[in-house]
Amino acid sequence: MSRVVHAIALLALLAHAPAASAQLSLRQADSLRARGELTPAESAYRALSTSPREGRTARVAMAEIAEATGRHTEAVQLAEALSDEYAGRGDATWSAEDLVALGRAWVLQGQAHPEAVRQALAAFDAAAARDPANLDAPLRA
């Protein structure tokens, strides 16, 4: 019986492997960034930037690194691309993590566009409402 349970658990794990792998890669990139290893972190985020689930978070992290390293124009372009993507689709299809990424993108745009700060707060509130277990949203609001 335990072999059957083990096999079922292994199949379930393998079924979610690509998503789990991308999520783990995102956490590794976050860890590199937290340790100040910005170049490898940015490379890791770039590799994740087309991921269906983690892509928006990776792209805003790239924008934040660009801002932190003095590449303001690049940071704003990345942040605006994310907010433009949102403007084209709306939040109905965006996860709580995506809405947090959007809020972070609007924070980056806040220097040039003060209304972006209000939009950032609204995005963080929407993320918290979409997933009350997401602790990142209320902490950023």
Salt bridges, closest charged atoms under 4 A:
ASP30 OD2 - ARG27 NH1 2.94
GLU37 OE2 - ARG35 NE 3.16
GLU42 OE2 - ARG46 NH2 3.66
GLU42 OE1 - ARG71 NH2 3.04
GLU54 OE2 - ARG53 NE 3.87
GLU64 OE1 - ARG33 NH1 2.88
GLU64 OE1 - ARG104 NH2 2.51
GLU67 OE1 - HIS72 ND1 2.71
GLU74 OE1 - ARG71 NH1 2.93
GLU85 OE2 - ARG56 NH2 2.71
GLU85 OE1 - ARG59 NH2 2.79
GLU85 OE2 - ARG89 NH1 3.77
ASP91 OD2 - ARG130 NH2 3.87
ASP98 OD2 - ARG56 NH1 2.76
ASP136 OD1 - ARG140 NE 2.99
